[in-house]
Amino acid sequence: MTARIYRPARNAMQSGKGKSKSWVLVHEPAAPRSIDPLMGYTSSTDTRQQVRLSFETQEEAEAYAQRNNIEYTVQAAHDPSPKKVSYPDNFRSDRKTPWTH
């Protein structure tokens, strides 16, 4: 059973970075999902998929996995590059494309 340690990306629908600062350890699925013939729900017998552990740092997550003998892989954190945005630039006279209402 392997686990994945990563830092989640921020929500694309909002500008806040609320839940993107902590590191998360999730278990990879060990058994495939099956479809219930009566209701059509998808289910799995693997209950580790329901566990999602949060840690302050990557080192804490790795230490937890090593203490509990969990094989893990680490995904590098993706830090977005800051984009310089200036509101007055919308109204500059030397703009490449003219600004219209």
N, C-alpha and C positions, 0 to 999 in steps of 0.2 A: 504494500500500500504506500503510494507516494503522496506527498503533499506539495502544494505550490505556495510560495511566499512572495507576495507582491504588494505594492502600494497602489491602491485604486486611483483612477483618474478622477478629476472633478466632473461634476454633472455638466453635460453640454448645454443644458437648458438654463443654467443659472451661472452667474459670474462668481459665486462664492466657492471657497475651497474647503468647506466644512469637514467632510469625511475623507479627505484625500491626504491627510497628514499622518495617519497611523498605518502600520503595516499589518497585513492580513494573512493568516494561514488557513488555507482550505484544502480539504482532501480531494484528490482526484477520484472519479468514480471507479469502483472496483468491479461492480456488476452492471450490466446494461439495463436500461429501463425497459419495462414491459408494459403492454397495454392490457388493461382489465377488459375481459371480453363482455361483461355485462354493462358497465357504465362507460367504458371507453377512456377512463382516466389512465394517465401514465404513472407508474409507480416503480419503486426499486426496493430491494431488500437491504441495500447498503445504507445504514443509518448515519455513517460518518459524513455523508454529503450534506447533512443538515447542520453540521458543526462549522462555525466560522469564528475563529479566534482573532482578536485584535491585539496588537502590541505597539508600544511607543516607538521602538526602533527595530531595525532589521536584525541587529545583533541579539535582541531579546527573543525574537521569533526563531532565529537559528538555534539559540541556546535551548529553548523549549523543545524543539524538534530533536536535538541531540540527546537531551535528558530522557526523552520518552522513546528513543530509538525509532524515530520516524524518518524515512528517507524523504528528502525534500529537494526541490529545485527553486532557485531564486530568480525572479524576473527583475531586471534592473528598472529602477524608477525612471519614469519619463518626465522630465521637467520641461514645461513649455517655454519657448523663448519669448521674452517680453517684447511686445510690439509697441512702438512709439506712436501714440495717437494724440493728435492735438485738434481740438475743436476749431480754433481760428483758421487752421489750414483749409477748412472747407470754403472759406470766403476770400482766399488770396487771389490777387489779380493775375498772377503768373501761373495759375493752375493749368494742368495739362488738358483737362476737359472742363468746359465751362459749367458753372454751377447754375442750375435753374430750379425754379419752384415746381 
